[in-house]
Amino acid sequence: MAYRLDNLIHKVYEAQIKEQKLIVEARQAQLQSLQMQINPHFLYNTLDSINWMALMEGNEEVSRMILALGHLFRNSINTSGIYTTVREEIENIELYMFLEQVRFEGRLDFQVDVDGEVMGETLLKHTLQPLVENSIKHGIEPYHIKGEIRIAITGEGDKLCIVVSDNGKGMKDEVLSSLQQMWANIETAQETRSDGRGGVGIRNIMKRLWLCYGEQASFVVSSRAEEGTRMELRFPRCAPVKKTDKLDGE
């Protein structure tokens, strides 16, 4: 009886520690975007003024870019909870990719394939953009190639599966091994740091996945030189016990 009681107390303590770590990681995930929040109204008003100037000059492409950038900022500084829907995450990444495609002047293709049945399901906020940004920054942009980014989101049994792949130059063996070891040791990782290619963003996703779903989550990275990189995330389709109320008000 005493053993079972001690075991129960230990499990409750571990759960509380895990929840606190998840809160910290969620805060870190929003930190960069929150740095933009010194005066968001000033930012939005300025963008709106630039948008009207572009329209008066007949430059509709610049207007679309400004509107997309404004929506991205709004989504980034929205701190209402740590979860979002697949639909909202896709809308956000499409805005991001629109801006990137303009920047790349026609040498970046982007495709999203999503099962309609999972559009309303939940996932952690800011999951897709760091993965896509990693592909662009490290696999495509430095090599001046015709880039292709593919995102696939499917429901497989009781898991949601997200695959982000690119046709970039691929990772060096040591970089690939570093990312794989990062996930293997994510439970004991203590601080957020850059790994050379994956950077803070990918490690943050790994840490939040583990804190939220534990061993029910997986993060698999594969890469071939001159062929590209593939990142696959799997986690339960139903969000765990809702913790957003605690995060919202803090």
Secondary structure per residue as TSV (DSSP state, phi and psi in degrees):
chain	resnum	aa	ss	phi	psi
A	1	M	-	360.0	-46.0
A	2	A	H	-63.4	-39.0
A	3	Y	H	-62.8	-44.6
A	4	R	H	-63.9	-38.4
A	5	L	H	-65.5	-44.3
A	6	D	H	-61.5	-41.4
A	7	N	H	-63.8	-40.7
A	8	L	H	-64.3	-44.7
A	9	I	H	-60.5	-41.5
A	10	H	H	-63.1	-42.0
A	11	K	H	-65.6	-41.3
A	12	V	H	-62.9	-41.3
A	13	Y	H	-63.0	-44.8
A	14	E	H	-62.0	-40.2
A	15	A	H	-63.2	-39.9
A	16	Q	H	-66.7	-40.8
A	17	I	H	-63.5	-42.9
A	18	K	H	-62.9	-40.5
A	19	E	H	-64.5	-40.5
A	20	Q	H	-65.3	-38.1
A	21	K	H	-65.2	-38.9
A	22	L	H	-62.2	-40.1
A	23	I	H	-61.8	-44.0
A	24	V	H	-62.9	-45.7
A	25	E	H	-64.7	-37.5
A	26	A	H	-63.3	-39.3
A	27	R	H	-64.1	-42.4
A	28	Q	H	-64.7	-36.1
A	29	A	H	-63.7	-29.1
A	30	Q	H	-95.4	-5.5
A	31	L	H	-60.6	-48.2
A	32	Q	H	-60.6	-44.2
A	33	S	H	-69.7	-33.2
A	34	L	H	-68.3	-22.6
A	35	Q	G	-64.7	-20.3
A	36	M	G	-83.4	-2.7
A	37	Q	G	-95.4	18.3
A	38	I	S	-57.0	-45.4
A	39	N	S	-149.5	79.8
A	40	P	H	-62.8	-32.5
A	41	H	H	-64.5	-38.9
A	42	F	H	-61.6	-43.8
A	43	L	H	-61.6	-49.4
A	44	Y	H	-64.7	-40.3
A	45	N	H	-64.3	-38.7
A	46	T	H	-65.4	-45.3
A	47	L	H	-61.2	-39.3
A	48	D	H	-63.7	-40.3
A	49	S	H	-64.4	-43.3
A	50	I	H	-64.0	-38.0
A	51	N	H	-60.4	-46.5
A	52	W	H	-65.0	-36.1
A	53	M	H	-63.7	-41.1
A	54	A	H	-64.0	-42.4
A	55	L	H	-65.3	-39.1
A	56	M	H	-64.5	-29.2
A	57	E	T	-87.1	-2.3
A	58	G	T	78.0	18.0
A	59	N	-	-97.2	86.6
A	60	E	H	-70.9	-31.2
A	61	E	H	-65.8	-43.2
A	62	V	H	-62.7	-39.2
A	63	S	H	-60.5	-44.0
A	64	R	H	-63.9	-38.7
A	65	M	H	-63.9	-42.4
A	66	I	H	-65.0	-43.0
A	67	L	H	-63.1	-42.1
A	68	A	H	-63.1	-42.6
A	69	L	H	-63.9	-40.5
A	70	G	H	-61.9	-43.3
A	71	H	H	-63.6	-39.5
A	72	L	H	-62.2	-44.9
A	73	F	H	-59.9	-44.9
A	74	R	H	-61.4	-44.2
A	75	N	H	-65.4	-36.7
A	76	S	H	-69.3	-36.6
A	77	I	T	-94.2	4.8
A	78	N	-	-75.7	112.4
A	79	T	-	-103.0	20.8
A	80	S	S	-79.8	77.1
A	81	G	-	94.7	171.3
A	82	I	S	-104.4	-5.0
A	83	Y	E	-111.0	156.7
A	84	T	E	-143.0	177.0
A	85	T	E	-95.3	160.3
A	86	V	H	-57.3	-42.1
A	87	R	H	-58.3	-46.9
A	88	E	H	-67.8	-37.8
A	89	E	H	-65.4	-38.7
A	90	I	H	-66.3	-43.6
A	91	E	H	-58.6	-39.3
A	92	N	H	-67.6	-43.8
A	93	I	H	-70.9	-28.9
A	94	E	H	-68.2	-36.9
A	95	L	H	-63.5	-45.3
A	96	Y	H	-60.5	-44.3
A	97	M	H	-70.7	-31.8
A	98	F	H	-58.4	-45.9
A	99	L	H	-64.8	-40.7
A	100	E	H	-67.1	-38.6
A	101	Q	H	-65.6	-36.6
A	102	V	H	-64.4	-43.1
A	103	R	H	-63.0	-36.4
A	104	F	H	-84.8	-3.9
A	105	E	T	52.6	51.1
A	106	G	T	89.7	1.3
A	107	R	-	-108.9	28.8
A	108	L	E	-141.1	114.0
A	109	D	E	-98.7	151.9
A	110	F	E	-144.5	133.0
A	111	Q	E	-140.3	137.6
A	112	V	E	-123.6	127.7
A	113	D	E	-121.7	116.3
A	114	V	E	-131.0	130.9
A	115	D	-	-61.8	128.1
A	116	G	G	-57.5	-30.5
A	117	E	G	-71.3	-15.3
A	118	V	G	-103.2	1.1
A	119	M	T	-59.0	-32.7
A	120	G	T	-92.7	1.0
A	121	E	-	-81.1	164.4
A	122	T	E	-101.4	152.5
A	123	L	E	-151.7	169.4
A	124	L	E	-68.5	139.5
A	125	K	S	-60.8	153.6
A	126	H	S	57.8	44.7
A	127	T	-	-91.3	-44.0
A	128	L	H	-78.5	-43.3
A	129	Q	H	-59.3	-44.2
A	130	P	H	-61.2	-33.8
A	131	L	H	-68.3	-45.9
A	132	V	H	-66.0	-43.0
A	133	E	H	-61.2	-37.5
A	134	N	H	-62.2	-44.0
A	135	S	I	-61.7	-43.6
A	136	I	I	-68.4	-49.9
A	137	K	I	-66.3	-40.0
A	138	H	I	-105.7	-26.8
A	139	G	I	-102.4	-22.9
A	140	I	I	-119.9	-56.3
A	141	E	G	-57.1	-43.9
A	142	P	G	-67.3	-16.1
A	143	Y	G	-108.1	0.2
A	144	H	T	52.5	45.4
A	145	I	-	-105.4	168.2
A	146	K	-	-76.9	106.2
A	147	G	E	-87.8	149.4
A	148	E	E	-134.9	126.7
A	149	I	E	-118.1	129.5
A	150	R	E	-124.8	133.1
A	151	I	E	-121.2	129.0
A	152	A	E	-127.3	130.2
A	153	I	E	-128.7	120.5
A	154	T	E	-135.4	159.3
A	155	G	E	-100.8	122.8
A	156	E	E	-125.1	98.9
A	157	G	T	65.1	-126.3
A	158	D	T	-94.4	12.4
A	159	K	E	-116.7	148.9
A	160	L	E	-97.9	131.5
A	161	C	E	-116.8	126.1
A	162	I	E	-120.2	126.7
A	163	V	E	-123.5	125.1
A	164	V	E	-118.1	120.6
A	165	S	E	-131.1	156.0
A	166	D	E	-140.9	167.3
A	167	N	-	-106.4	28.3
A	168	G	S	-72.9	-164.9
A	169	K	-	-77.8	-7.0
A	170	G	-	80.7	172.0
A	171	M	-	-100.3	151.1
A	172	K	-	-68.3	153.2
A	173	D	H	-56.3	-40.3
A	174	E	H	-69.6	-32.8
A	175	V	H	-70.7	-43.8
A	176	L	H	-60.3	-45.0
A	177	S	H	-62.4	-38.2
A	178	S	H	-62.6	-42.6
A	179	L	H	-66.8	-40.6
A	180	Q	H	-64.8	-41.0
A	181	Q	H	-68.8	-32.2
A	182	M	H	-59.4	-44.8
A	183	W	H	-70.3	-39.3
A	184	A	H	-61.5	-31.4
A	185	N	T	-108.9	16.7
A	186	I	G	-63.3	-27.7
A	187	E	G	-62.4	-33.8
A	188	T	G	-103.6	1.4
A	189	A	-	-63.3	138.9
A	190	Q	-	-107.8	-27.6
A	191	E	S	-144.9	157.9
A	192	T	-	-89.3	124.8
A	193	R	-	-149.1	160.8
A	194	S	-	-77.6	147.4
A	195	D	-	-113.6	8.5
A	196	G	S	102.6	-47.3
A	197	R	S	-122.2	-49.0
A	198	G	S	-66.7	-35.9
A	199	G	H	68.3	-174.3
A	200	V	H	-64.1	-39.2
A	201	G	H	-59.0	-49.3
A	202	I	H	-68.7	-40.9
A	203	R	H	-63.4	-36.4
A	204	N	H	-64.3	-41.1
A	205	I	H	-61.5	-46.7
A	206	M	H	-56.5	-47.9
A	207	K	H	-63.5	-43.7
A	208	R	H	-67.7	-37.8
A	209	L	H	-59.5	-46.7
A	210	W	H	-67.0	-43.1
A	211	L	H	-63.8	-34.3
A	212	C	H	-82.9	-41.7
A	213	Y	H	-118.4	-10.1
A	214	G	G	60.4	-139.1
A	215	E	G	-70.8	-6.7
A	216	Q	G	-77.2	-11.3
A	217	A	-	-100.8	154.3
A	218	S	E	-141.6	151.4
A	219	F	E	-139.6	107.8
A	220	V	E	-114.8	126.9
A	221	V	E	-115.9	130.0
A	222	S	E	-133.8	149.0
A	223	S	E	-157.6	144.1
A	224	R	E	-130.0	136.7
A	225	A	T	-58.7	134.3
A	226	E	T	67.0	4.5
A	227	E	T	-118.2	-30.5
A	228	G	E	126.9	-176.0
A	229	T	E	-130.1	146.3
A	230	R	E	-132.3	128.9
A	231	M	E	-121.6	128.4
A	232	E	E	-124.3	124.9
A	233	L	E	-113.3	137.5
A	234	R	E	-134.1	137.7
A	235	F	E	-160.3	162.9
A	236	P	E	-56.3	141.4
A	237	R	S	-71.0	-26.6
A	238	C	S	-98.8	131.9
A	239	A	-	-64.3	149.5
A	240	P	-	-67.3	-177.6
A	241	V	S	-49.7	129.4
A	242	K	-	-62.2	125.2
A	243	K	-	-117.1	3.2
A	244	T	H	-62.9	-30.6
A	245	D	H	-60.9	-38.7
A	246	K	H	-70.2	-32.2
A	247	L	H	-79.8	-33.9
A	248	D	H	-61.4	-41.9
A	249	G	T	-91.0	-0.5
A	250	E	-	-88.3	360.0
